[in-house]
Amino acid sequence: MIGVKKIIIVVAAGPFQFAMINSVITRKSGAFETEEGCLSLDGVRSCTRYEEIEVDHCNGIVI
């Protein structure tokens, strides 16, 4: 959406705030079905999410 091909995840959970760039999911567990919406698309859609994931990201650097 910003004209640059990057995968960016920003996390703000209590006192922890960080960003990960070009992350890849390397492990996942605890699958569950849910629904979510998107500002770019109308309505909600079913999707699978996970209780826990492990990611590898941009040379291991957390910003």
C-alpha distances in whole Angstrom, upper triangle without the diagonal:
4,6,8,9,10,11,11,14,15,19,21,24,27,28,26,22,20,17,17,15,15,17,19,21,25,27,26,29,30,28,28,26,24,22,18,16,12,11,10,13,17,19,19,20,22,21,23,22,25,27,27,25,25,22,23,20,20,24,24,23,22,21
4,6,8,9,11,11,14,15,19,21,24,27,28,25,22,19,16,16,14,15,17,20,22,26,28,28,31,32,30,30,29,27,25,22,19,16,14,13,17,20,23,23,23,26,24,26,25,27,29,28,26,26,23,23,20,19,22,23,22,21,19
4,7,9,12,13,16,18,22,24,28,30,31,28,25,22,19,18,15,15,18,20,23,26,29,29,32,34,32,32,31,29,27,24,22,18,17,15,18,22,25,25,25,27,26,27,27,29,31,30,28,27,24,23,20,19,23,24,23,22,21
4,6,9,11,14,16,20,23,26,29,29,26,23,20,16,15,12,12,15,18,21,24,27,27,31,32,31,31,30,29,28,24,23,19,19,17,20,24,26,26,26,27,26,27,26,27,30,28,25,25,21,20,17,15,19,21,19,19,18
4,7,10,13,16,20,23,26,29,29,26,23,20,16,14,11,9,13,14,18,20,23,24,28,29,28,29,28,27,26,23,22,19,19,17,20,23,25,25,24,25,23,24,23,25,27,26,23,22,19,18,15,14,17,19,18,19,18
4,6,10,13,16,19,22,26,26,22,19,16,12,10,7,6,9,12,15,18,21,22,25,27,26,27,27,26,25,22,21,18,19,18,20,24,25,24,24,25,22,22,21,22,24,23,20,19,15,14,11,10,14,16,15,15,14
4,7,10,13,17,19,23,23,20,17,14,10,8,6,5,7,9,12,15,18,18,21,23,22,23,23,22,22,19,19,16,17,17,19,22,23,22,21,22,19,19,18,19,21,19,16,16,12,12,10,10,14,14,14,13,14
4,7,10,13,16,19,20,16,13,11,7,6,5,6,7,11,13,16,18,19,22,23,22,23,23,22,21,19,18,16,17,17,20,23,24,22,22,22,20,20,18,18,20,18,16,15,12,12,10,10,14,14,13,11,11
4,7,10,13,16,17,13,11,8,6,5,7,8,8,11,12,15,17,16,19,20,20,21,21,20,19,17,17,15,17,18,20,23,23,21,21,21,18,18,15,16,17,15,13,13,11,12,10,11,15,14,13,10,10
4,7,10,13,13,11,8,6,4,7,9,12,11,14,15,18,19,19,21,22,22,22,23,21,21,18,18,16,17,19,21,24,24,22,22,23,20,20,17,17,18,16,15,15,13,14,12,14,17,15,13,10,9
4,6,10,10,7,5,5,6,8,12,14,13,15,15,18,18,18,19,20,20,21,22,20,20,18,19,18,19,21,23,25,25,22,23,23,20,20,16,16,15,14,14,14,13,15,14,15,18,16,14,11,11
4,6,8,6,4,7,9,12,15,18,16,19,19,21,21,20,22,22,22,22,23,21,21,19,20,19,20,22,24,26,26,24,24,24,22,22,18,18,17,16,16,17,16,18,17,19,21,19,17,13,12
4,6,5,6,9,12,14,18,20,18,20,19,21,21,20,20,20,21,21,22,21,21,20,21,21,22,25,26,28,27,24,25,25,22,21,18,17,15,15,16,16,17,19,19,21,23,20,18,15,15
4,6,8,11,14,17,21,23,22,24,23,25,24,23,23,23,24,24,25,24,24,23,24,24,25,28,29,30,29,27,28,28,26,25,21,20,18,18,19,20,20,22,22,24,25,22,20,17,17
4,7,10,14,17,20,23,22,24,24,25,25,24,25,25,27,27,28,27,27,26,27,26,27,30,32,33,32,30,31,31,29,27,24,23,20,20,20,20,20,22,21,23,24,21,19,15,15
4,7,10,13,17,20,18,20,20,22,22,21,22,23,24,25,27,25,26,24,25,25,25,28,30,32,31,29,29,29,26,25,22,20,18,17,17,17,17,18,17,19,20,17,15,12,12
4,7,10,14,17,16,19,19,21,22,22,23,24,25,25,27,25,25,23,24,23,23,25,28,30,29,28,28,28,26,25,21,21,19,18,17,17,16,17,16,17,19,16,14,10,9
4,7,10,14,13,16,17,19,20,20,22,24,24,25,26,25,25,23,23,22,23,24,27,29,29,28,28,28,25,24,21,20,19,17,16,15,14,14,12,13,15,13,10,6,6
4,7,10,10,13,15,17,19,19,22,23,24,25,26,24,24,22,22,20,21,22,25,27,28,26,26,26,23,23,20,19,20,18,16,15,12,12,10,10,13,11,9,6,5
4,7,6,10,12,14,16,17,20,22,22,24,25,24,24,22,22,21,22,22,25,28,28,26,25,25,22,21,19,18,19,16,14,12,9,9,6,7,10,9,8,6,7
4,6,9,12,15,17,19,22,24,24,25,26,25,25,23,23,21,21,22,24,27,28,26,26,26,23,22,20,20,21,19,16,14,11,9,6,5,9,9,8,8,8
4,7,10,13,16,17,21,23,23,24,25,25,24,22,22,20,22,21,23,27,28,26,24,25,21,21,19,19,21,19,15,14,10,8,6,6,9,10,11,11,12
4,7,9,12,14,17,20,19,21,22,22,23,21,22,20,22,22,24,27,27,25,23,23,20,18,16,16,17,15,11,10,6,5,4,6,9,9,10,10,12
4,6,9,11,15,18,17,20,21,21,22,21,22,21,23,23,24,27,27,25,23,22,18,17,15,14,16,14,10,8,5,5,6,9,11,11,13,14,16
4,6,7,11,14,14,16,18,19,20,20,21,21,24,24,24,27,27,24,21,20,16,14,12,11,13,10,7,6,4,7,9,12,14,13,15,15,18
4,7,11,14,15,18,20,21,23,23,25,25,27,28,28,31,30,27,25,23,19,16,14,13,14,11,8,6,5,7,10,13,14,13,16,16,20
4,7,11,12,15,18,20,22,22,25,25,28,28,29,31,30,26,24,21,18,15,13,10,11,8,6,5,7,10,13,17,17,16,18,18,21
4,7,8,11,14,16,19,19,22,23,26,27,27,28,27,23,21,18,15,11,9,6,8,6,4,6,9,12,15,19,20,18,21,20,23
4,6,9,13,15,18,19,23,24,27,28,28,29,27,24,21,18,15,11,9,6,6,5,7,9,12,16,19,22,24,21,24,23,25
4,7,10,13,16,18,21,23,27,28,27,28,26,22,20,17,14,10,8,5,5,6,9,12,15,19,21,25,27,24,26,25,27
4,7,10,13,15,19,21,24,25,24,25,23,19,16,13,10,7,6,4,6,9,10,13,16,19,22,25,27,25,27,26,28
4,7,10,13,16,19,23,24,22,23,20,16,14,11,8,6,6,6,8,11,13,16,19,22,24,28,30,28,29,27,29
4,7,10,14,17,20,21,19,19,17,13,10,7,6,5,6,9,11,14,15,19,21,24,25,29,31,30,31,29,30
4,7,10,14,17,19,17,17,14,10,8,6,6,6,7,10,12,15,16,20,21,25,26,29,31,30,31,28,29
4,7,10,14,15,13,13,10,6,5,4,6,8,9,13,15,18,18,22,23,26,26,29,32,31,31,29,29
4,7,10,12,11,11,8,5,6,7,7,10,10,14,16,18,18,21,22,25,25,27,30,29,29,27,27
4,7,9,7,8,6,4,6,9,10,13,13,17,19,21,21,24,23,26,25,27,31,30,30,27,27
4,5,5,7,8,7,9,12,12,15,15,18,21,22,21,24,23,25,24,26,29,29,28,26,25
4,6,7,9,10,12,15,16,19,19,22,24,25,24,26,25,27,26,27,30,30,29,27,26
4,7,10,11,13,16,16,19,20,23,25,27,25,27,26,27,26,27,30,30,30,28,27
4,7,8,10,13,14,18,19,23,25,27,26,28,27,29,28,29,32,32,32,30,29
4,7,9,13,15,19,20,24,26,28,28,30,29,32,31,32,36,36,35,33,32
4,7,10,13,17,18,22,24,26,26,29,29,31,31,33,36,36,35,33,33
4,7,10,13,14,18,20,23,23,26,26,29,29,31,34,33,33,31,31
4,6,10,12,16,19,21,21,24,24,27,27,30,33,32,32,31,31
4,7,10,13,16,19,19,22,23,26,27,29,32,31,32,30,31
4,7,10,13,15,16,19,19,22,23,26,29,28,29,27,28
4,7,10,12,13,16,17,20,22,25,27,26,27,26,27
4,7,9,9,13,14,18,19,23,25,23,25,23,24
4,5,7,10,13,16,18,22,24,22,23,22,24
4,7,11,13,17,19,23,25,22,23,21,23
4,7,10,14,16,20,21,19,20,18,21
4,7,10,13,16,18,16,17,16,19
4,7,10,14,15,12,15,14,17
4,6,10,11,10,12,11,14
4,7,8,7,9,10,14
4,6,5,7,8,11
4,5,6,8,10
4,5,9,11
4,7,10
4,6
4
